[in-house]
Amino acid sequence: MAEGFTSQFHYSTYPSVSPTRPELSLKGKSVLVTGGGYGIGPAIVESFAQAGASKIALSGRTESKLKGTAENFGRKYRSTEFHPFVADVTDAKAVKEIFDTFGVPDVLVNNAGYMAEIKPIVEFDNLRDDWWKAFEPNILVTATVTQAYLLARKAAGTTSPGTVLTISTLGVHWGTQLIGVSNYSASKAGQLRMMELFAAEVGDEVRFVTVHPGAVDTAMSMKSGLKGKLVETDLDMVGNWMVWATANADWMDGRFFWLGWDVDELLKKKDEILEKNLLTYTIVGL
């Protein structure tokens, strides 16, 4: 089981991933979180605020959720600016306008995603109307936002290393145990492979880290039918780990992680991970 990659596995936050640790400080840094107004988005936004990020952009389609989240955190974290952007991130022009307005963030979090109704492929009446919908947000949207980020960096002449964190799922590699989620698992598998290749294309300019956040209490978890069947990961744990990963992105670049793995043990295994090229997408035996 993947949980055994480290001897300890966490479902709630712990001191090593606390965003208030000095070595994890993001003071003076900027962040963009897609899907920032719903699901695990607000938890990610809050953790980056706790780490001292100077400004955070939240994108999404629902204006009330975005503005409500931004206003709530604006009152709570006075040293951080919160910028909500109501945008359809399937629209490349709208995505470009976010970067034109907000600027080039130091960290991009690809959090927006979609899951179709959970059922076998033969039970879908029209694949294009629902089943295929996961491929647009999970692959095309992720690629669109990431490309816009890379182009914005190039246009601005940004030289400091950037970080792209992408929310994934255990479904990309967990055999066939998750029945009825073919569109979600397949589209997320494509997303993971895509991010690995982006990392290779870009090189040291930007670090790409992909993560399985665990089972979290969100609308998507309820839709999956897995709520109550898996131990849930606390929302603040997700956000805190993202901050930790930002600080460690140099060696995590191009790899896939379960955020429940103990980070202190991961650091001890860093040389082994790099030397053996572990935690990359492959076929066992080849």
VEXDREN-2710 file (C-alpha; in Angstrom, 1 decimal):
% VEXDREN-2710
k/r/px/py/pz
1/MET/0.0/0.0/0.0
2/ALA/1.2/3.5/-0.8
3/GLU/0.5/4.6/2.8
4/GLY/3.6/2.5/3.8
5/PHE/6.0/4.7/1.9
6/THR/6.7/6.2/5.3
7/SER/6.2/4.5/8.6
8/GLN/4.0/7.3/9.8
9/PHE/0.9/8.5/8.0
10/HIS/-1.0/11.7/8.8
11/TYR/-4.6/12.7/8.4
12/SER/-4.4/15.8/10.5
13/THR/-1.8/18.5/10.7
14/TYR/1.4/18.3/12.8
15/PRO/4.3/20.6/13.7
16/SER/6.6/19.8/10.8
17/VAL/4.1/21.2/8.3
18/SER/3.0/24.2/10.3
19/PRO/2.9/27.2/7.9
20/THR/4.1/29.4/10.8
21/ARG/7.5/27.7/10.9
22/PRO/10.2/30.3/10.0
23/GLU/11.8/28.1/7.3
24/LEU/8.4/27.8/5.6
25/SER/7.8/31.6/5.5
26/LEU/6.4/33.0/2.2
27/LYS/6.7/36.6/3.2
28/GLY/6.8/38.8/0.1
29/LYS/5.6/35.9/-2.1
30/SER/2.4/35.8/-4.2
31/VAL/0.1/32.9/-4.9
32/LEU/-2.7/32.0/-7.3
33/VAL/-5.2/29.2/-6.3
34/THR/-7.6/28.0/-9.0
35/GLY/-10.9/26.9/-7.5
36/GLY/-10.0/29.0/-4.5
37/GLY/-13.6/29.6/-3.3
38/TYR/-14.8/26.1/-2.7
39/GLY/-13.7/22.6/-1.7
40/ILE/-10.2/22.5/-0.4
41/GLY/-9.4/25.8/-2.1
42/PRO/-10.1/28.1/0.9
43/ALA/-8.0/25.8/3.2
44/ILE/-5.1/26.2/0.8
45/VAL/-5.5/30.0/0.6
46/GLU/-5.6/30.2/4.4
47/SER/-2.4/28.2/4.9
48/PHE/-0.5/30.4/2.4
49/ALA/-1.8/33.4/4.3
50/GLN/-0.6/31.9/7.6
51/ALA/2.8/31.5/6.0
52/GLY/2.9/35.2/5.3
53/ALA/2.2/35.4/1.6
54/SER/1.9/39.1/0.6
55/LYS/-0.9/38.6/-1.9
56/ILE/-3.1/35.7/-3.0
57/ALA/-5.4/35.4/-6.0
58/LEU/-8.4/33.2/-6.0
59/SER/-10.1/32.2/-9.2
60/GLY/-13.4/30.5/-9.8
61/ARG/-16.8/30.8/-11.4
62/THR/-19.0/31.6/-8.4
63/GLU/-18.6/35.3/-7.5
64/SER/-20.3/35.0/-4.1
65/LYS/-18.0/32.2/-2.9
66/LEU/-14.9/33.9/-4.1
67/LYS/-15.7/37.3/-2.7
68/GLY/-16.9/35.8/0.6
69/THR/-13.7/33.8/1.0
70/ALA/-11.5/36.8/0.1
71/GLU/-13.4/39.2/2.5
72/ASN/-13.3/36.7/5.3
73/PHE/-9.6/36.1/5.1
74/GLY/-8.9/39.8/4.4
75/ARG/-10.3/40.6/7.9
76/LYS/-8.4/37.7/9.5
77/TYR/-5.0/38.2/7.8
78/ARG/-4.4/41.9/7.5
79/SER/-0.8/41.6/6.1
80/THR/-2.0/39.6/3.0
81/GLU/-3.9/41.0/0.0
82/PHE/-6.7/38.8/-1.4
83/HIS/-7.8/39.2/-5.0
84/PRO/-10.8/37.2/-6.2
85/PHE/-11.1/36.7/-9.9
86/VAL/-14.4/35.4/-11.4
87/ALA/-13.3/33.6/-14.5
88/ASP/-14.0/30.6/-16.6
89/VAL/-10.6/29.0/-16.7
90/THR/-11.5/27.0/-19.8
91/ASP/-11.1/30.4/-21.6
92/ALA/-7.5/31.1/-22.3
93/LYS/-8.2/34.8/-22.8
94/ALA/-9.8/35.0/-19.3
95/VAL/-6.9/33.2/-17.8
96/LYS/-4.4/35.6/-19.4
97/GLU/-6.3/38.5/-18.0
98/ILE/-5.9/37.1/-14.5
99/PHE/-2.1/37.2/-14.9
100/ASP/-2.2/40.6/-16.6
101/THR/-4.1/42.0/-13.7
102/PHE/-2.6/40.1/-10.7
103/GLY/1.0/39.8/-12.0
104/VAL/3.2/36.7/-12.1
105/PRO/2.7/34.7/-8.8
106/ASP/5.6/32.8/-7.2
107/VAL/3.3/29.9/-6.7
108/LEU/0.5/28.5/-8.8
109/VAL/-1.9/25.9/-7.3
110/ASN/-3.9/23.9/-9.8
111/ASN/-6.9/23.0/-7.6
112/ALA/-9.9/23.3/-10.0
113/GLY/-11.2/19.9/-11.1
114/TYR/-14.3/17.8/-11.9
115/MET/-15.7/14.4/-11.3
116/ALA/-18.6/12.9/-13.2
117/GLU/-21.4/10.8/-11.6
118/ILE/-19.9/7.6/-10.2
119/LYS/-21.1/4.6/-12.3
120/PRO/-19.8/2.1/-14.9
121/ILE/-19.1/3.3/-18.4
122/VAL/-22.1/1.4/-19.9
123/GLU/-24.5/3.4/-17.7
124/PHE/-23.8/6.8/-19.2
125/ASP/-26.4/7.8/-21.8
126/ASN/-24.1/10.3/-23.5
127/LEU/-20.4/10.3/-22.8
128/ARG/-19.8/13.8/-24.1
129/ASP/-22.5/15.3/-21.8
130/ASP/-21.0/14.1/-18.6
131/TRP/-18.2/11.5/-18.7
132/TRP/-16.0/13.5/-21.0
133/LYS/-16.5/16.7/-18.9
134/ALA/-13.8/15.6/-16.5
135/PHE/-11.1/15.8/-19.2
136/GLU/-11.6/19.5/-19.9
137/PRO/-11.1/20.8/-16.3
138/ASN/-8.6/18.1/-15.2
139/ILE/-6.4/18.3/-18.4
140/LEU/-7.2/21.2/-20.6
141/VAL/-7.8/23.7/-17.8
142/THR/-4.7/22.6/-16.0
143/ALA/-2.7/23.0/-19.2
144/THR/-4.3/26.3/-20.0
145/VAL/-3.6/27.9/-16.6
146/THR/-0.1/26.4/-16.5
147/GLN/0.8/27.6/-20.0
148/ALA/-0.5/31.1/-19.1
149/TYR/1.7/31.1/-16.0
150/LEU/4.8/30.1/-17.9
151/LEU/4.1/32.7/-20.7
152/ALA/3.5/35.4/-18.1
153/ARG/6.8/34.6/-16.4
154/LYS/8.5/34.8/-19.8
155/ALA/6.9/38.1/-20.7
156/ALA/7.8/39.6/-17.4
157/GLY/11.4/38.3/-17.5
158/THR/10.9/36.5/-14.2
159/THR/14.1/34.5/-13.3
160/SER/13.4/33.4/-9.7
161/PRO/12.2/29.8/-9.6
162/GLY/8.4/29.4/-9.7
163/THR/6.4/26.5/-8.2
164/VAL/3.3/24.7/-9.7
165/LEU/1.4/22.5/-7.2
166/THR/-1.3/20.3/-8.7
167/ILE/-4.1/18.5/-6.8
168/SER/-4.4/14.9/-8.0
169/THR/-5.8/11.6/-6.7
170/LEU/-4.7/8.1/-5.6
171/GLY/-6.9/7.0/-8.5
172/VAL/-4.0/7.7/-11.0
173/HIS/-2.1/4.6/-9.8
174/TRP/-4.3/2.6/-7.3
175/GLY/-5.0/-0.3/-9.6
176/THR/-8.7/-0.9/-10.3
177/GLN/-10.0/-0.7/-6.8
178/LEU/-12.0/2.5/-7.5
179/ILE/-14.9/1.2/-9.6
180/GLY/-17.1/3.8/-11.5
181/VAL/-14.6/6.6/-11.6
182/SER/-13.0/5.9/-15.0
183/ASN/-13.3/9.5/-16.2
184/TYR/-11.9/11.0/-13.1
185/SER/-9.0/8.6/-12.7
186/ALA/-8.2/8.6/-16.4
187/SER/-8.2/12.4/-16.7
188/LYS/-6.1/12.8/-13.6
189/ALA/-3.7/10.2/-14.8
190/GLY/-3.3/12.3/-18.0
191/GLN/-2.9/15.4/-15.9
192/LEU/-0.1/13.7/-13.8
193/ARG/1.8/12.6/-16.9
194/MET/1.4/16.0/-18.4
195/MET/2.9/17.7/-15.3
196/GLU/5.9/15.4/-15.4
197/LEU/6.5/16.4/-19.0
198/PHE/6.1/20.1/-18.3
199/ALA/8.7/19.7/-15.6
200/ALA/11.1/18.2/-18.1
201/GLU/10.4/20.9/-20.7
202/VAL/10.8/23.8/-18.4
203/GLY/13.8/22.6/-16.4
204/ASP/14.9/24.4/-13.2
205/GLU/12.9/27.5/-14.1
206/VAL/9.7/26.1/-12.5
207/ARG/9.2/23.2/-10.1
208/PHE/6.2/20.9/-10.6
209/VAL/4.8/18.9/-7.6
210/THR/1.7/16.8/-7.9
211/VAL/-0.2/15.5/-4.8
212/HIS/-2.9/13.2/-3.7
213/PRO/-4.6/15.1/-0.8
214/GLY/-6.4/12.2/0.7
215/ALA/-10.1/11.9/1.3
216/VAL/-11.3/15.3/2.3
217/ASP/-14.8/16.4/3.3
218/THR/-15.9/18.3/0.2
219/ALA/-18.8/18.1/-2.3
220/MET/-16.6/16.0/-4.6
221/SER/-16.0/13.5/-1.8
222/MET/-19.7/13.2/-1.3
223/LYS/-20.3/12.8/-5.0
224/SER/-17.6/10.0/-5.2
225/GLY/-19.6/7.8/-2.9
226/LEU/-16.4/7.2/-0.8
227/LYS/-17.3/9.5/2.1
228/GLY/-17.3/7.4/5.2
229/LYS/-15.4/4.6/3.5
230/LEU/-12.0/6.1/3.8
231/VAL/-10.3/8.0/6.7
232/GLU/-10.7/11.7/6.0
233/THR/-7.8/14.1/5.8
234/ASP/-8.4/17.4/7.6
235/LEU/-8.7/20.4/5.3
236/ASP/-6.0/22.4/7.2
237/MET/-3.6/19.5/6.7
238/VAL/-4.0/19.9/2.9
239/GLY/-3.2/23.6/2.9
240/ASN/-0.3/23.3/5.3
241/TRP/1.3/20.5/3.3
242/MET/1.1/22.7/0.2
243/VAL/3.1/25.4/2.0
244/TRP/5.7/22.8/3.1
245/ALA/5.9/21.5/-0.5
246/THR/6.6/25.0/-1.8
247/ALA/9.6/25.2/0.5
248/ASN/10.9/21.8/-0.7
249/ALA/9.9/22.0/-4.3
250/ASP/13.5/21.9/-5.6
251/TRP/13.9/18.2/-4.8
252/MET/10.3/17.2/-5.2
253/ASP/10.2/18.6/-8.8
254/GLY/8.4/16.3/-11.3
255/ARG/7.1/13.8/-8.7
256/PHE/3.9/12.6/-7.2
257/PHE/3.3/12.5/-3.4
258/TRP/0.6/11.4/-0.9
259/LEU/0.4/14.3/1.5
260/GLY/-0.2/11.9/4.4
261/TRP/3.4/10.7/4.2
262/ASP/5.5/11.9/7.1
263/VAL/7.6/14.8/5.8
264/ASP/10.5/14.3/8.1
265/GLU/10.8/10.7/6.8
266/LEU/10.5/12.0/3.3
267/LEU/13.4/14.3/3.9
268/LYS/15.5/11.4/5.2
269/LYS/14.6/9.4/2.0
270/LYS/15.3/12.4/-0.3
271/ASP/18.6/11.0/-1.7
272/GLU/17.0/7.6/-2.3
273/ILE/14.1/9.2/-4.1
274/LEU/16.4/11.2/-6.4
275/GLU/18.9/8.4/-7.0
276/LYS/16.3/5.8/-7.8
277/ASN/14.0/8.3/-9.5
278/LEU/11.1/7.2/-7.3
279/LEU/7.5/8.7/-7.3
280/THR/7.3/9.1/-11.0
281/TYR/4.7/7.7/-13.3
282/THR/5.8/4.4/-14.7
283/ILE/4.7/0.8/-15.4
284/VAL/6.0/-1.7/-12.9
285/GLY/8.3/-4.2/-14.5
286/LEU/9.4/-2.0/-17.4
END
